[in-house]
Amino acid sequence: MAYASLATGVLLAAGTGSRFDPEGLRNKLLAPLPDGTSVAREAAHRLLLVVPKVVAVVRPGAETLAWVLNEAGCDVVFSADAVRGMGASLAAGVSAAAEAESWIVALADMPRIAVQTIAEVARAIDEGASIAAPFYQGQRGHPVGFGFEHRDALLALDGDAGARALLASHPLTRIDVNDPGILRDVDTPADLSGM
C-alpha cells in the first residue's frame, strides 16, 4: 500500500501538445501507452494512489480529456486562462483546491513517475517541508510539492514559467530517487514506445 498523504494533487493537463501533433488533431494526453492506458489516465492514477484528491486542469474544448480524467477519479477544472501558460493553469488548480493545506503538482504528460517517488515528495511536504522535489542523477523532476505558506504565491502565478521563481527563491527539500520517470514526458509520438 502506498503512503496516504494529506496533500491535494494538482494535475496539469491544459497544454496544447503542439510538438506531439503540430496540426492539433490528436491530444497527446489521450494517446495510448503500450498497455493501452492513456497517458493522462496513467498519470492521474499514480497520483491518486498517494493523495485523496486530485484537481485536473484542462483547457476549454478538451471535453474528452476531461471525461477521461473524471473517470479516473479527478475533479476536473476547465481553465480559460490556460492559453497563458503553465503558471495560469497551476493557479487555476490551486484555486480550485484552495481549502487544501498543501499541493503535489504533477504533469499529465509524465505517466511513468514511480508511485513511491510521489509518496516520498508527499511525505516530505506532510512532514513540514516548504517545497519538495525529486532528483534523478542530479536533475530536478516532477512532481513538486508545495506547503501552505506558498498558497498566495501559487494563486498569483501566470504565464509559462510555472513555479520556477518559487523554486529558485525558497529552500527546496531535495529527494534523491532512482526513478528516471521524473524526467520522462511525452513530447512526440516516438516517446510513447519508450514508456
N, C-alpha and C positions, 0 to 999 in steps of 0.2 A: 504494500500500500504506500502510495506517495505521501509526502508531507502535506498536511492540510493547513494552508495559510489563511490568515485573516485578511490579506490584501485583496483588492479588486483588480482583475485583469482588464487591460485596455488593449484590444487587438486592432491594429491599424490596417484597414483593408480598403482605403479610399483612393489609392493611386491609380494612374491610368495604364500602367504596364506597357508603355509605348515601345520599349526595347523588345518586349516579347512579341508584340504584333503592331507594327507601325500603322497598319490600316485601322486599328481599333475594333476589329471584328470579334476577336477572341479575348476573353478576360483570363489572364494567366492564373488567377486565383481559383478559377473553375476547372483548370486543366487537371487531368488525372495523373496521379503519381503511378509508378509501376504496379502498385497493388490495387489501383482503381479508385482510391480515395482522392478527392480533390485537394489541391494544395491548401486552400483556406480551411477546409474542414479538419484536415490533419493538424494544422497549426492551432486551431481553436480547441480541438480535442485534448491536445497535450497541455495547453494552458489550463483547461477546465479540470484536469486531473489534480491540480495543485490549489487553485483558488476557487472559492464558492460562486463567484460571479464574474462574468466577462462581458464587457461592453465592446461590441464590434462597431467600428466606424466605417461606413461605406459612403460612396458618393451617390447623389441622386441619379436615378436611371439604372442602378445596379440591383434591380429587384430580385433577379435570380440568385445573385450572390447573397443578398440579404436573407432570402429564404433558406439557402444552404446553411448559413451561419446561425440563423434562428433554430433550425432543425438540430444543429449541433449543440445547442444549449445556450447560445449567446443572446444577450439583449442587444438588439441592433439599433443604431442611431444613424440617420441619414444626415450628412453634413454638407450643406450647400457651400460652405467655406473651404471644402476640401481642395478646390481648384487652386487655392493659395498655397498649398503645400502641407508637408507633414506636421509642421507646428500647429497649423489651424486644425488639422484632424485630431491631433493629440489633445488640444484644448477642448475640442468638442467631446471627446471621450471622457476626459476628467470632469467636465461639466455635467455629463450625464450620470456620473458616479460620484458626485460631489459629497455625498454622505460618507464616502469611504475614508478610512484612516491612512491608507497607503495604496499605491498602484504598482502593478507589474505591467510594464509596457512591452508588447511583443508585436512583431510584424507578420502579417498574414502570408507573406511570401517566403517565410522561413519555417517549413514544416518538419525539419529534422533536428530541432533542438531537443536534446535529451530531457525527459521529464525530470530526471534528477538535477539537471542544471537549473531548470525553472524553480525547482524546490529549494535549491541552495540560495538562489537570489532572493526568493520569498522569505526564507528563514532569516537571512541577514537583515532584511527590512523589518520583519516581525520582531527581531531582537534589538531593534533600535538604530540600525544603520540609516544614515541620511539618504544616501544614494548607493546602490549596489549594482555591479555589472560583472558578467563572466568574461574571463580572458582565456584565449587558447593560443599557445605559442607566442605570447606577448601581445596579441591583438585583442582589443575590446570588441565584444559582440553583443548579442541580444539574448534574452530580454534584459531590460534595465528596470530596476526597482526604485521608487521614489517614496520617501516618507512624507507625512502630513505637512511638515514645515515648508514643503515646496508647492503646496496646493495653489496659492495665488500666482506664483510664477508660471506654473503649468497652464493655468487658466488664461494667462496673458500671452501665451505663445502664438505666433503667427508665422507665415512664410514657410520656406522649405528647409530651414536649418534644424527643425525639430527642437530637441532639448540640448543641443551641443553646448550652448552657452552655459547652461546649468551645470553640465558635466565638467566644463572647463573651470568653473568658478567655485565649486564646492567640493568638500572632501568626498572621495569615492572609495567605497569598500570594494576592493578587488577580490574576485573569486576565481582562482585558477582552476580550470576544468580540462579534462581530456575529452573535449567534445567539439569536433570540427563543425558540427551543426550550427553553432552560434555565429558562424561567419558565412554559411551557405544559404544564399537566397536563390529564388527562381527569377532570372532576368530574361532568359531566352528559352525557346523550346528545347534546345540541347541540354539545358540544365536539368530537365525533368528526368532524363535517363540516369543521371548520376545520383538521383535521390533514392 
